[in-house]
């Protein structure tokens, strides 16, 4: 990879349509939703998003619902512009991308499917290795070294102590022994 980028992840089903894309309040003021706010911040290169970022990802991790996905059709077509009911139009820049992580396309319309690139990855093809590697990345030693890289800022993920790593090692001993990167992990007897 080696390319600079940032991302935001949200579950679009965790909020209602108005909270996702925005709505007018009782006082007739426009209030941006979670998704519209993320896209606006990305397009203006504010907060953690900078001009030099080659990739700005918005990851929608949750099943597609016709209530909100149809509102994103203008984002996914050639216009690449989010059009809100407030008449605001937020154009996506060349570095901005939407990624939908879903379990099925049951509620997606043909219009939505035709606008999206679909990549199907079977869980059986991935196996448990990536889950184990991700889990081990949270080990105390690894978190400490990453804290040093982040100028002493604390990590948000919980750390995994040596006892937990040892239990995990016993469960996946054959995988760990054949993977040279994991051989340097210390285990408690």
C-alpha positions as CSV (number, residue, x, y, z in Angstrom):
1,X,0.0,0.0,0.0
2,X,2.1,2.9,1.3
3,X,-0.5,5.5,0.4
4,X,-1.7,8.1,2.7
5,X,-5.3,8.0,3.7
6,X,-8.0,8.3,6.4
7,X,-11.4,6.7,6.9
8,X,-14.6,6.8,9.0
9,X,-16.7,3.8,9.6
10,X,-20.4,3.8,10.5
11,X,-23.4,1.5,10.6
12,X,-26.1,3.2,8.6
13,X,-28.8,1.0,10.3
14,X,-27.8,2.3,13.8
15,X,-29.5,5.6,13.1
16,X,-32.6,6.6,11.3
17,X,-32.7,8.2,7.9
18,X,-32.8,11.8,9.3
19,X,-29.8,11.2,11.6
20,X,-27.9,9.6,8.7
21,X,-28.4,12.2,6.0
22,X,-29.8,15.2,7.8
23,X,-33.1,16.9,8.4
24,X,-34.8,20.2,9.3
25,X,-35.3,20.8,13.0
26,X,-38.6,22.1,14.5
27,X,-37.2,25.6,14.2
28,X,-36.6,25.1,10.4
29,X,-32.9,24.9,10.7
30,X,-30.9,22.4,8.7
31,X,-29.0,19.8,10.8
32,X,-26.5,17.6,8.9
33,X,-26.6,13.9,9.5
34,X,-23.7,11.6,10.4
35,X,-23.0,10.6,6.8
36,X,-23.5,14.0,5.2
37,X,-21.2,15.5,7.9
38,X,-18.5,13.0,7.2
39,X,-18.7,13.6,3.4
40,X,-18.7,17.4,4.0
41,X,-15.6,17.2,6.2
42,X,-13.8,15.0,3.7
43,X,-14.6,17.3,0.8
44,X,-13.4,20.4,2.7
45,X,-10.3,18.6,4.0
46,X,-11.2,19.5,7.6
47,X,-10.4,17.7,10.9
48,X,-8.3,14.6,10.3
49,X,-8.8,14.7,6.5
50,X,-6.0,16.6,4.7
51,X,-5.2,17.7,1.1
52,X,-2.3,15.3,0.9
53,X,-4.5,12.2,1.6
54,X,-4.7,10.0,-1.5
55,X,-7.7,8.1,-0.1
56,X,-10.6,9.2,2.0
57,X,-12.9,6.3,2.8
58,X,-16.4,6.3,4.2
59,X,-17.1,2.7,5.2
60,X,-20.8,1.9,5.7
61,X,-20.7,-1.3,7.7
62,X,-24.3,-2.6,7.8
63,X,-27.0,-4.1,5.5
64,X,-28.4,-2.0,2.7
65,X,-31.8,-0.5,3.4
66,X,-33.9,1.1,0.6
67,X,-34.8,4.0,2.9
68,X,-31.2,5.4,2.8
69,X,-29.5,3.8,-0.1
70,X,-31.7,5.4,-2.7
71,X,-30.6,8.8,-1.3
72,X,-27.0,7.8,-2.3
73,X,-27.7,7.0,-5.9
74,X,-26.5,10.5,-7.0
75,X,-23.3,9.9,-5.1
76,X,-22.7,6.5,-6.8
77,X,-23.5,7.7,-10.4
78,X,-21.4,9.8,-12.7
79,X,-22.3,13.0,-10.8
80,X,-20.6,11.8,-7.6
81,X,-22.5,14.4,-5.6
82,X,-24.5,14.0,-2.5
83,X,-27.8,15.9,-2.9
84,X,-29.6,16.6,0.4
85,X,-33.2,17.6,1.0
86,X,-31.9,21.0,2.1
87,X,-30.8,21.5,-1.6
88,X,-27.1,21.3,-0.4
89,X,-24.9,19.5,-2.9
90,X,-21.6,18.0,-1.7
91,X,-19.4,16.9,-4.5
92,X,-17.0,14.0,-3.9
93,X,-13.4,14.7,-4.7
94,X,-11.3,12.3,-6.7
95,X,-9.8,10.9,-3.4
96,X,-13.1,10.2,-1.8
97,X,-14.7,6.7,-1.8
98,X,-17.7,4.9,-0.3
99,X,-17.3,1.3,0.7
100,X,-20.3,-0.8,1.6
101,X,-19.6,-3.8,3.8
102,X,-22.7,-5.9,3.7
103,X,-23.8,-9.5,4.2
104,X,-26.2,-9.6,1.3
105,X,-27.9,-7.6,-1.5
106,X,-31.4,-8.6,-0.5
107,X,-32.7,-5.0,-0.2
108,X,-30.6,-3.4,-2.9
109,X,-32.4,-2.3,-6.0
110,X,-31.1,-2.9,-9.5
111,X,-30.2,0.8,-9.7
112,X,-28.0,0.5,-6.7
113,X,-26.3,-2.7,-7.7
114,X,-25.6,-1.3,-11.2
115,X,-23.9,1.8,-9.7
116,X,-21.7,-0.2,-7.3
117,X,-18.8,-2.5,-7.9
118,X,-19.5,-5.7,-6.1
119,X,-16.8,-7.9,-4.6
120,X,-17.9,-11.1,-2.9
121,X,-15.6,-12.6,-0.4
122,X,-16.6,-15.9,1.1
123,X,-15.8,-16.2,4.8
124,X,-14.5,-19.7,4.1
125,X,-11.9,-18.3,1.7
126,X,-10.5,-15.9,4.3
127,X,-10.3,-18.4,7.2
128,X,-9.4,-17.4,10.8
129,X,-5.9,-16.2,10.1
130,X,-6.7,-12.5,9.7
131,X,-8.8,-12.5,12.8
132,X,-6.0,-14.0,14.8
133,X,-3.4,-11.6,13.4
134,X,-5.7,-8.6,14.2
135,X,-6.2,-9.9,17.7
136,X,-2.5,-10.4,18.2
137,X,-1.7,-6.9,17.0
138,X,-3.4,-5.7,20.1
139,X,-0.8,-7.4,22.3
140,X,0.8,-5.2,24.9
141,X,4.2,-5.2,23.3
142,X,2.8,-4.2,19.9
143,X,0.6,-1.5,21.5
144,X,3.5,-0.1,23.4
145,X,5.6,0.2,20.2
146,X,2.7,1.8,18.4
147,X,2.3,4.3,21.3
148,X,5.9,5.3,20.8
149,X,5.2,5.8,17.1
150,X,2.1,7.9,17.9
151,X,4.2,10.2,20.2
152,X,2.9,8.7,23.4
153,X,-0.8,9.0,22.6
154,X,-2.7,6.1,24.1
155,X,-4.2,3.5,21.8
156,X,-8.0,3.1,21.7
157,X,-8.0,-0.7,21.5
158,X,-7.7,-2.7,24.7
159,X,-4.4,-4.4,25.2
160,X,-4.1,-8.1,25.4
161,X,-1.8,-9.4,28.1
162,X,0.6,-12.4,28.0
163,X,-1.8,-14.8,29.7
164,X,-4.5,-14.2,27.1
165,X,-1.9,-14.6,24.3
166,X,-0.7,-17.9,25.8
167,X,-4.3,-19.3,25.8
168,X,-4.7,-18.1,22.2
169,X,-1.4,-19.7,21.3
170,X,-2.5,-23.1,22.7
171,X,-5.7,-22.9,20.6
172,X,-3.8,-22.1,17.4
173,X,-0.4,-23.7,18.1
174,X,0.1,-25.2,14.7
175,X,-0.6,-22.0,12.9
176,X,1.7,-19.9,15.2
177,X,4.5,-22.4,14.9
178,X,4.5,-22.3,11.1
179,X,4.3,-18.5,10.9
180,X,7.8,-17.0,11.5
181,X,6.4,-13.5,12.3
182,X,4.6,-15.0,15.3
183,X,7.6,-17.0,16.6
184,X,8.9,-13.9,18.5
185,X,5.8,-13.7,20.7
186,X,6.5,-14.5,24.4
187,X,4.2,-17.0,26.1
188,X,3.5,-17.5,29.7
189,X,3.6,-21.2,30.8
